[in-house]
Amino acid sequence: MHRKPGKPELRYAANRKEYIIWCPTCDYRTHPDTNRQSVITEWYLSNQPGNKHIEDMWLKRYLEIKEGATAVA
């Protein structure tokens, strides 16, 4: 990527009453949830450097997003 990294964005979909946190740089996003704090916690836990399990889970989620496996219901 040759663009400047952006800050993650907390977004709220009023019609579904769900929050997500989305990274504009890599397009990684949390699972949608109606509880804002749980979305923030998921983001925090998925971005801890140096933890092999967290890195594996992040990569798995990232690949799901890229493959389009996260359909919004």
C-alpha positions in Angstrom: 0.0 0.0 0.0 1.3 3.4 -0.9 -1.2 5.5 1.0 -1.0 7.2 4.3 -2.3 5.0 7.2 -5.7 6.2 8.4 -7.1 6.0 12.0 -9.7 3.4 12.8 -13.3 4.7 12.6 -16.2 3.7 15.0 -19.3 3.6 12.9 -22.9 3.2 13.8 -25.6 1.9 11.4 -28.8 3.4 12.8 -31.1 1.3 10.6 -29.6 -1.9 12.1 -28.6 -0.4 15.5 -25.1 -1.9 15.2 -21.6 -0.6 15.7 -18.4 -1.6 14.0 -14.8 -0.3 14.0 -13.3 -0.1 10.5 -9.7 0.6 9.4 -9.6 2.6 6.2 -6.0 1.5 5.5 -6.4 -2.3 5.5 -10.2 -2.6 5.5 -10.2 -4.7 8.6 -13.4 -4.4 10.6 -14.9 -5.9 13.7 -18.0 -8.0 13.8 -21.1 -5.8 14.1 -22.7 -5.6 17.5 -25.4 -3.5 19.2 -23.1 -2.8 22.2 -20.4 -0.2 21.5 -18.2 -1.3 24.3 -18.0 -4.9 23.0 -16.9 -3.6 19.6 -14.2 -1.5 21.2 -13.1 -4.5 23.2 -12.9 -6.7 20.2 -10.8 -4.1 18.4 -8.5 -3.8 21.3 -8.1 -7.5 21.7 -7.5 -8.0 18.0 -4.7 -5.4 17.9 -2.2 -6.7 20.5 1.2 -7.0 19.0 3.5 -10.0 19.9 0.8 -12.5 20.7 0.8 -15.4 18.2 -2.8 -16.4 18.8 -4.0 -12.9 18.3 -2.0 -12.6 15.1 -3.5 -15.8 13.8 -7.0 -14.8 14.7 -6.5 -11.4 13.1 -5.2 -13.0 9.9 -8.1 -15.4 9.8 -10.7 -12.6 10.2 -8.8 -10.4 7.6 -8.9 -13.2 5.1 -12.6 -13.8 5.7 -13.2 -10.1 5.0 -11.2 -10.2 1.8 -13.0 -13.3 0.6 -16.4 -11.8 1.3 -17.3 -14.4 3.8 -18.8 -11.8 6.2 -22.2 -11.2 4.7 -24.3 -8.6 6.5 -27.7 -10.1 7.4 
